[in-house]
Structures are given as structure tokens and as C-alpha cells.
Amino acid sequence: MKKILQINSVAGIGSTGRLADEIGQFASNAGWENYIAYGRSGAKANPRLIKIGALGSVLMHVVETRFFDRHGLGSKRATVRFINRIKEINPDIIHLHNIHGYYLNVSLLFKYFAVSKIPVIWTIHDCWPITGHCAFFDHIGCTKWKTQCEKCPQLGAYPESWLADRSYKNHLLKKKLYSYDIRLSVIAVSEWMRNVAENSILKSYIIKMIYNWVDTSVFKPSDKRDMIRSKYRIANKFLLLGVASKWCERKNLTDYLKLSRLLPDGFMILLVGLSKQQIRRLPDSVHAIPKTDSISDLAELYSAADAVLNLSLEESFGLTIVEGLACGTPGIVYNSTASPELITQENGFVVEKGDLNGVVAAAQLIKAKGKEYYKDRCINRAKSYFNKNDQISKYLDLYESVLCGVKN
């Protein structure tokens, strides 16, 4: 039986964890023996889950990151033990997702890839693989990643470093690792991400694009709209919904707060995923609830909304908009990075970054036409371009072509 080993920071939870789990399920159904290795958090859904390292290893990796800017270079013992586990499994293909996250030594891992010659597929969900420090850079206008990172302007961003700036050496090291003779296929999750990768230290590899996806059997219009609106005291207001797993700087909470002061009567903003501290600081004009890992709860919220907002300054994909579309809810996004790829004039609006009056106008146009006008158009967009079965099938086809020795 063919074997696939996926590696990600989390398993079964979060956007990348769910994606890896769904790929694994499809692979199993197609006759692959499926393993998922993870670093920090994992749902107990897969009998072949492999935990990399332990809490102590993660904490020491955090220390190396915070004080020495050596993210991805800790966890040596955990990585050596994991490599021995790889040898036992002897997978036909290794599929990487997020290999950052305080749990792997990237240098040891890539040296093993060069020796083992196991085909590797790497889905890059953010920009950390191509920089000397940060995971996102477009929102601050940094272009050092194209040539040589140094004097990083984002040491305080994930993966946060308090003292050292090792961005120059980190970037050089990644260049060296990518120069090894590795059977590597790179997958970008959007056209914007592919363009970035093609202008980066990964440009020597052929880079393909496969969009992330949504499970339309779960994310679909809910018949609990009235109940959800009653629960959150939405009543007959026009609901603008914003969702994030973590409201960091690039998610641009500031613009949501500014928008709340511009909206006319009868409009309401509800944000999902804020911390308790962030919620306490919100003005009365913005309503919020904490993060939920329940996809059924999310689907009900998307269905209850009149429009989904993504005012993020930088997205490698923008899954929340697609989840909203699948639930029949139009989206409003900034004309920035990958977000415009998800929206057409049939299912929402693309507004210039920072144009909050434009966001208000878009919301008013959606209200004037009514959500029902957009509903089927949104669902069709999600099913046509971001359907789970179609997108995962592209990965399975890639697995087979790699095994057959077809150049990718």
C-alpha cells in the first residue's frame, strides 16, 4: 500500500489542520496509508497521528526564538526522533504544510530529505518559508525577501524575537537548504502566493497553485438563521461578520472599529475570534464573541450574516470569505494580496485598501439588492472554484504523477 506522511504544526483543528485531515481522509479512501505528524495541538481523529516532541521541547524552541531569533532551528532531539519515525514508516511521499510553529528543526529535516530522496510536496500557506523571519510582509511594504533579508522591521511579529535579529543568517540558511538536491514540488494556495514564491528563494522550483477549499456539505445555508440572530440580539439589523482565528496586526482590527463609527443605523458588526482582552476594549458599536473551533457554529454564523467582511491587509488565501460564500453570504474584501481572487461582482465587492466609505457603500448596495439576490451566485462560486472534492483530487493526482516520475 502507498504511504503518505503529512507534516503540519497542528492536526485536525484550525484551517491548515482541517485541510491536512481532509487530504488524509481522501487519500485513505483512494488506497493510501495515511499518517499526519504534528507539533503542538491535535484532535484525536486519526489513528495514525504522530506527535513530534513534547511540551518541554516546544518551550525550549520558544526560548530560542524569543531570545536568539532561531525559529525553526530548535527541537533538534525531537526532530532526530521524528526522522527515525519517518524511516520506520518509509512513506512514498511527504507532504509539508506549516513546518514553523516551535516544533521542528528545519535544517535537520531538509538534510534528511536530500539524503533520503523521498518526494516532498510543500503547500506554502504563508510567507515564512521564503523570509529570514516573518510570515507576512506585504502589509508593511517590505521587499527584502526578494534578495536578502536583514535588519528585519518585524521582529515583534510572529515568530516574535525580543532581542536578536538573525534574519540575515536565517535567510542565507534557507537559500542553502533549498539548494540541496531534493525532489520538491511547491504548491501555492493562491495566484498571489504563487507570484510571491516565483520571485523568492524558491524560484528554482516549479510552483503550482491549488486553492484551499471548503466543505460544502458543512458550510451551507442554515435553517437556524432566526435562532442565531435572536441568540446574538441581531434582530433585523444588517449584519456584517468578521472572522479570524487570531486578530493580529495584519487582520486590521483598527479598520473594523473605524467602520463601526461610519455605518448608518440598522447596520451591525459582529467579530468572531477575539481574545477576552480585545473584547473588553471594544466600543459598544462592535459586538464580538471568542474563537470557536466548531465548524457547524461557524456555518450558522455565516448563514445568519448579510455579508462577510475581510479587511485584512494581507491574506495568502482568505478562507473565511469562501466559507461565507458557501453559506450563501456575499463578501466584501480589500483589494490586497489574495483576497480579490475570491470575489466577483456576482458575489460581493472588492474595495480599495483603507477605503472605509467604499465598504459602507458596498454594504448598502448588498442591502438594497437583498441577500437573496446573491445567495445562489455565492454558492455556485464556492462550488465551482473551491469545492473540497475537486481541490483535494488535484493533490491526489499530483501524488500519483510524482510517483510515476512525471516532472512537476
Buried (B, 14 or more C-beta within 10 A) or exposed (E): EBBBBBBBBBBBBBBBBBBBBBBBBBBBEBEBBBBBBBBBBBBEBBEBBBBBBEEEBBEBBBEBBBEBBBBBBBBBBBBEEBBEBBEEBEBBBBBBBBBBBBBBBBBBBBBBBBEBEBBBBBBBBBBBBBBBBBBBBBBBEBEBBEEEBBEBBBBEBBBBBEEBBBBBBBBBBBBEBBEEEBBBBBBBBBEBBBBBBBEBBBBEBEBBBBBBBBBBEBBBBBEBBEEBBEEBEBEEBBBBBBBBBEBBBBBBBEBBBBBBEEBEEEBBBBBBBBEEEBBEEBEEBBBBBEBBBEBEEBBBBBBBBBBBBBBBBBBBBBBBBBBBBBBBBBBBBBBBBBBBBBBBEEBBBBBEBBBBEBBBBBBBEBBEEEBEEBBEBBBEBBBEBBBBEBBBBBBBEBBBEBEEEEEB
